[in-house]
Amino acid sequence: MDLNVVKKMNENRNEIGIYVLSFDMKYPMVFWEGKPGSKNLISDQMIKIGKAKKLSHRMKQYERTYGYRASEPNLKSVRDYYAEKGITDLNFNKCNGCDSKEPHHHIKQEYFRSTGLIFTDDFEEENFSKEVEGHIKIMFKKYQLKGFDNKGSVKEYFHKSQLKNIIKEIDWFISKKEKNINNHPTDLIPTDLDIFFAKIYLPILIEVAKSKKCISYGDLVAKSKALHPNDEQIQKSIPRHVGRRLNYLRQRLNLHNLPDLSSLVINNTTQTTGYSYHLNPTTEQKKVFKCDWNIPNILVV
């Protein structure tokens, strides 16, 4: 594409960002009208995560793909597909997703957050958008769909049941980046290992909270190893790395308006939280002990 066109499209940086769409079609629809014979179908049980360089332009594309069309695209692939079926007039005046003959579409914009103003460099923004999509794929892996009935090869589509969770996760991830430019030195974008170990430590700390006790960094690591004797990554873990994992856990708990379980993890010598802990540990521990921890695993969404 001509660079001048790209520049013009990106003049409004508020239109650059991450979006979430849902669908309400009656019948599954082909993921792109330019490939009418594709087996990649989209249904009303799916949601789409994507990045836009110009949201208004992107939404018009979706509305045409998933809605009423007076005619099909004048593309060779489309003409050839229908020619094989003996059809040459492509003025269908219909929607493939429902029975209505009136102009409409089956797209609902559930969420959009601009990332264009976080970065002045388009390359950095593009890389961050990929980070967001990658993070969602990790966190919601078991809900990712390849297409209708999980058949096909489409990307960035997930089960609709996770709509609210995914939006909350995206919003949190972008907020972390904005602040990472940063309000606290430990408030870092999590790595895959941070997420992995936070999931391991959460049930252990819930049991500690129910007993109204604290646990040392070393004992937390030892307990995780005892519970997962065959996991090489856990067996190699050391107390020095626990702080980063607990920071991510703290962020997740805060996202769900829950008290900070990491306040229960203390130094074995000083019998208090680590030097970088920036909340009042006594206050947080009291909140933790009063909380009902019979909750779903907030990290395994």
C-alpha positions as CSV (number, residue, x, y, z in Angstrom):
1,M,0.0,0.0,0.0
2,D,1.1,3.6,-0.8
3,L,2.9,5.1,2.3
4,N,0.9,8.3,1.9
5,V,-2.3,6.4,2.1
6,V,-1.2,4.6,5.3
7,K,-0.2,7.9,6.8
8,K,-3.5,9.5,5.9
9,M,-5.4,6.5,7.4
10,N,-3.4,6.9,10.6
11,E,-3.9,10.6,11.0
12,N,-6.4,10.0,13.9
13,R,-4.4,7.8,16.3
14,N,-7.5,7.3,18.4
15,E,-8.7,4.9,15.8
16,I,-5.6,2.7,16.2
17,G,-6.2,-0.1,18.8
18,I,-7.6,-3.4,20.0
19,Y,-11.2,-4.4,19.4
20,V,-13.5,-7.2,20.4
21,L,-16.5,-8.2,18.2
22,S,-19.5,-10.5,18.7
23,F,-21.9,-11.9,16.1
24,D,-25.6,-12.6,16.1
25,M,-26.2,-14.4,12.7
26,K,-28.8,-17.2,12.5
27,Y,-26.7,-19.3,10.2
28,P,-22.8,-19.7,10.2
29,M,-21.2,-17.4,7.7
30,V,-18.0,-17.7,5.6
31,F,-15.2,-15.7,7.3
32,W,-14.6,-13.5,4.2
33,E,-16.9,-12.9,1.3
34,G,-14.0,-13.2,-1.1
35,K,-13.8,-16.9,-0.5
36,P,-17.4,-18.2,-0.7
37,G,-16.4,-21.8,-0.8
38,S,-14.3,-21.7,2.4
39,K,-14.8,-24.1,5.2
40,N,-13.8,-21.4,7.7
41,L,-17.2,-20.5,9.1
42,I,-18.1,-18.0,11.9
43,S,-21.1,-18.4,14.2
44,D,-22.9,-16.5,16.9
45,Q,-21.1,-18.5,19.5
46,M,-17.8,-16.9,18.6
47,I,-16.1,-13.6,19.3
48,K,-13.2,-11.9,17.4
49,I,-10.2,-10.2,18.9
50,G,-8.3,-8.0,16.5
51,K,-6.1,-4.9,16.0
52,A,-7.2,-2.0,13.8
53,K,-5.1,0.8,12.1
54,K,-8.4,2.6,11.5
55,L,-11.4,1.3,13.4
56,S,-14.1,2.9,11.3
57,H,-12.7,1.4,8.1
58,R,-12.3,-2.0,9.7
59,M,-15.8,-2.0,11.0
60,K,-17.2,-1.3,7.5
61,Q,-15.3,-4.3,6.2
62,Y,-16.8,-6.5,8.8
63,E,-20.3,-5.2,8.3
64,R,-20.1,-6.0,4.6
65,T,-18.7,-9.5,5.2
66,Y,-21.2,-10.4,7.9
67,G,-24.4,-8.8,6.6
68,Y,-26.8,-8.0,3.7
69,R,-25.1,-7.5,0.3
70,A,-26.7,-6.3,-2.9
71,S,-24.0,-8.1,-4.8
72,E,-21.1,-10.3,-4.3
73,P,-17.5,-9.0,-4.7
74,N,-16.3,-8.8,-8.3
75,L,-13.3,-11.0,-7.7
76,K,-12.0,-13.9,-9.8
77,S,-12.3,-16.3,-6.9
78,V,-15.9,-15.4,-6.4
79,R,-16.9,-15.5,-10.1
80,D,-15.2,-18.8,-10.6
81,Y,-16.9,-20.3,-7.5
82,Y,-20.4,-19.4,-8.7
83,A,-19.6,-20.1,-12.3
84,E,-19.0,-23.8,-11.4
85,K,-22.5,-23.8,-9.9
86,G,-23.9,-22.3,-13.1
87,I,-24.5,-18.8,-11.6
88,T,-23.3,-15.7,-13.4
89,D,-25.5,-13.0,-11.9
90,L,-24.0,-12.1,-8.5
91,N,-26.6,-9.6,-7.6
92,F,-28.1,-11.8,-4.8
93,N,-29.6,-9.0,-2.6
94,K,-29.5,-11.2,0.4
95,C,-27.7,-12.1,3.7
96,N,-26.1,-15.5,4.1
97,G,-26.5,-15.3,7.9
98,C,-30.3,-14.9,8.1
99,D,-33.5,-14.7,6.1
100,S,-33.9,-10.9,6.2
101,K,-34.0,-9.1,2.8
102,E,-33.4,-5.7,4.4
103,P,-30.0,-4.0,4.7
104,H,-28.4,-5.0,8.0
105,H,-25.3,-6.7,9.5
106,H,-24.6,-9.2,12.3
107,I,-21.6,-7.4,14.0
108,K,-21.6,-5.9,17.4
109,Q,-18.6,-3.9,18.6
110,E,-18.2,-5.1,22.2
111,Y,-15.0,-3.2,23.0
112,F,-12.4,-0.9,21.6
113,R,-9.4,0.7,23.3
114,S,-7.0,2.9,21.5
115,T,-3.3,2.1,21.7
116,G,-2.3,4.7,19.1
117,L,-1.6,7.4,21.7
118,I,0.6,5.2,23.9
119,F,3.2,5.1,21.2
120,T,4.5,7.7,18.8
121,D,6.1,4.9,16.7
122,D,3.8,2.7,14.6
123,F,6.3,-0.2,14.7
124,E,6.2,-0.2,18.5
125,E,2.4,0.0,18.5
126,E,2.2,-2.9,16.1
127,N,4.5,-5.0,18.2
128,F,2.5,-4.2,21.3
129,S,-0.8,-5.2,19.6
130,K,0.8,-8.6,18.8
131,E,1.8,-8.9,22.5
132,V,-1.9,-8.3,23.5
133,E,-3.2,-10.9,21.1
134,G,-0.4,-13.3,22.2
135,H,-1.3,-12.8,25.9
136,I,-5.0,-13.5,25.2
137,K,-4.1,-16.7,23.4
138,I,-2.1,-17.9,26.3
139,M,-4.7,-17.0,29.0
140,F,-7.7,-18.3,27.0
141,K,-6.1,-21.2,25.1
142,K,-8.8,-23.7,25.9
143,Y,-11.5,-21.3,24.6
144,Q,-9.9,-20.5,21.3
145,L,-11.9,-21.7,18.3
146,K,-10.7,-22.6,14.8
147,G,-14.2,-21.9,13.4
148,F,-17.8,-23.0,13.7
149,D,-17.8,-26.2,15.7
150,N,-14.1,-25.7,16.2
151,K,-13.5,-26.7,12.5
152,G,-11.3,-24.6,10.3
153,S,-8.2,-22.4,10.6
154,V,-9.3,-18.9,11.6
155,K,-7.3,-17.1,14.2
156,E,-8.1,-14.8,17.1
157,Y,-11.6,-16.2,17.6
158,F,-12.8,-17.4,21.0
159,H,-15.9,-18.8,22.6
160,K,-18.5,-16.2,23.4
161,S,-18.8,-17.4,27.0
162,Q,-15.5,-15.7,27.7
163,L,-16.5,-12.3,26.3
164,K,-16.4,-10.4,29.7
165,N,-13.3,-12.1,30.9
166,I,-11.4,-11.4,27.7
167,I,-12.4,-7.7,27.6
168,K,-11.3,-7.4,31.3
169,E,-8.0,-9.1,30.5
170,I,-7.3,-6.9,27.5
171,D,-8.1,-3.7,29.4
172,W,-5.8,-4.7,32.2
173,F,-3.0,-5.6,29.9
174,I,-3.2,-2.2,28.1
175,S,-3.4,-0.4,31.4
176,K,-0.3,-2.1,32.6
177,K,1.6,-0.9,29.5
178,E,0.3,2.7,30.0
179,K,1.5,2.7,33.6
180,N,4.7,0.9,32.7
181,I,5.8,4.1,31.4
182,N,5.1,3.4,35.2
183,N,3.8,4.0,38.7
184,H,5.7,1.3,40.5
185,P,9.0,-0.5,39.6
186,T,7.5,-4.0,40.2
187,D,4.4,-3.3,38.1
188,L,5.8,-5.1,35.0
189,I,4.1,-6.7,32.0
190,P,4.1,-10.4,33.0
191,T,6.1,-13.1,31.2
192,D,4.8,-16.5,30.4
193,L,6.6,-17.9,33.5
194,D,5.1,-15.2,35.7
195,I,1.6,-16.4,34.6
196,F,2.5,-20.0,34.9
197,F,3.9,-19.8,38.5
198,A,1.1,-17.5,39.7
199,K,-1.3,-20.2,38.7
200,I,0.8,-22.7,40.8
201,Y,1.0,-20.5,43.8
202,L,-2.6,-19.3,43.9
203,P,-4.2,-22.5,45.4
204,I,-1.3,-22.9,47.8
205,L,-1.8,-19.4,49.2
206,I,-5.5,-19.8,49.4
207,E,-5.0,-22.8,51.7
208,V,-2.5,-20.7,53.7
209,A,-5.1,-17.9,54.0
210,K,-7.8,-20.3,55.2
211,S,-5.4,-21.4,58.0
212,K,-4.8,-17.7,58.9
213,K,-1.1,-18.1,58.7
214,C,1.9,-16.8,56.7
215,I,4.4,-18.8,54.6
216,S,8.0,-18.1,53.8
217,Y,9.3,-17.7,50.2
218,G,11.3,-20.9,50.6
219,D,8.4,-22.9,52.0
220,L,6.2,-21.6,49.1
221,V,8.7,-22.9,46.6
222,A,9.1,-26.2,48.5
223,K,5.4,-26.7,48.7
224,S,5.0,-26.1,44.9
225,K,7.7,-28.7,44.2
226,A,6.1,-31.3,46.5
227,L,2.7,-30.8,44.7
228,H,4.3,-31.1,41.2
229,P,7.2,-33.5,41.5
230,N,7.3,-34.3,37.7
231,D,7.3,-30.7,36.5
232,E,10.8,-29.8,35.5
233,Q,10.1,-26.0,35.4
234,I,8.7,-26.1,39.0
235,Q,11.5,-28.3,40.3
236,K,14.1,-25.8,39.0
237,S,12.4,-22.8,40.7
238,I,14.1,-20.8,43.4
239,P,12.8,-18.3,46.1
240,R,14.6,-15.4,44.5
241,H,12.2,-15.4,41.5
242,V,9.0,-15.6,43.6
243,G,8.5,-11.8,43.9
244,R,7.8,-11.3,40.2
245,R,5.2,-14.1,40.2
246,L,3.5,-12.7,43.3
247,N,3.4,-9.2,41.7
248,Y,1.4,-10.7,38.8
249,L,-0.8,-12.5,41.2
250,R,-1.4,-9.3,43.1
251,Q,-2.5,-7.5,39.9
252,R,-4.9,-10.3,39.1
253,L,-6.5,-10.3,42.6
254,N,-6.9,-6.5,42.4
255,L,-8.6,-6.9,39.0
256,H,-11.2,-9.0,40.8
257,N,-11.4,-6.8,43.9
258,L,-9.8,-9.4,46.1
259,P,-7.3,-8.8,48.9
260,D,-3.6,-9.4,48.3
261,L,-2.7,-13.0,49.0
262,S,1.0,-12.2,48.4
263,S,1.0,-10.3,51.7
264,L,1.2,-13.7,53.4
265,V,4.6,-14.5,51.8
266,I,7.3,-13.4,54.2
267,N,11.1,-13.5,54.6
268,N,12.0,-16.4,56.9
269,T,14.6,-14.3,58.8
270,T,12.8,-11.0,59.2
271,Q,9.3,-12.6,59.4
272,T,7.9,-9.8,57.2
273,T,7.2,-9.2,53.5
274,G,9.9,-8.4,51.0
275,Y,11.6,-5.0,51.0
276,S,9.8,-4.0,47.7
277,Y,6.3,-4.7,49.0
278,H,4.6,-1.3,48.7
279,L,1.3,-2.0,50.6
280,N,0.8,-2.2,54.3
281,P,1.3,-6.0,55.0
282,T,-0.6,-6.0,58.3
283,T,-3.7,-4.3,56.8
284,E,-3.6,-6.6,53.7
285,Q,-3.2,-9.8,55.8
286,K,-6.3,-8.9,57.9
287,K,-8.3,-8.4,54.7
288,V,-7.0,-11.8,53.4
289,F,-8.0,-13.6,56.6
290,K,-11.5,-12.2,56.5
291,C,-12.1,-13.1,52.8
292,D,-14.1,-16.1,51.7
293,W,-11.6,-17.9,49.4
294,N,-14.1,-20.4,48.0
295,I,-13.7,-18.8,44.6
296,P,-13.0,-20.1,41.0
297,N,-9.4,-20.1,40.0
298,I,-9.2,-16.5,38.7
299,L,-6.0,-17.2,36.8
300,V,-7.3,-20.2,34.8
301,V,-10.0,-18.3,33.0
